[in-house]
Amino acid sequence: MDGSDLARVVWITGAGSGMGAATAVAAAHAGRRVALSGRRPDALEAVARQVQDAGGEVLVVPLDVSDLTAVATAHATIAERWGAVTDLVLSAGLNAPRRTWSDQRMDEFERIVATNLTGVAAVIQETIDDLRAASGVAVVVSSLSGWAFQPSAGVAYSASKTALGALCRNLNAAEWRNGVRATHLCPGDVDTDFLAFRPEVPDEAGREGMLSPEDVARAVLFVLDSPAHVRVDELVLTPTHLR
């Protein structure tokens, strides 16, 4: 890592727990400034303390990414403190226990798509000039269901996560001349609080052998640390027990 990396600003959404939180700590260890966004200020503050313990500079910017006006306000807050956002890790996600055509609710469907897809696009659109100036990287944390169809993931979740692959491909095709790179990161089962959204929440035995948030964070840092002439278009992580 050269001295210029110390000035890089990574904005992480979904940073209050799980993969986003683990990535924040890993990014701090790597010398990046870390802006934390999520819907729960108390959770963000707890992660911020972990970032500080890792020797990192941190800024807490509470945000619901489905609120497009709030996305712009959050970006302005980061810009006022640190200047341009150089990299993005977009890990905010939502699902619901009701996942089939027989029991899903359209209000939940809309919230899932607004968070998983529209919110990702909104943050990228808001920061696109920053990314162009910095030859920035957008790591879009999707899901195994965004790479290969998983019936149990649900209608809204599967549709929104699959669309993220197209979003990343489009961004790469349109912005590679400006140095912008996007990665569609697709982890399989990860032992996080997100499992609470499942119709049947796995017990301790069911979580055994799943990926950890730190496993995903290592993958994110691999992408962020890759040299400018390397683009990781898509990266799939699965636990070895997957069948």
Helices and strands as residue ranges (DSSP letters): G 3-7, E 9-13, H 18-29, E 33-37, H 41-53, E 58-60, H 68-82, E 87-90, H 106-113, I 114-118, H 119-134, E 137-141, G 144-146, G 151-153, H 155-175, G 176-178, E 181-187, G 193-197, H 204-207, H 213-225, E 234-237
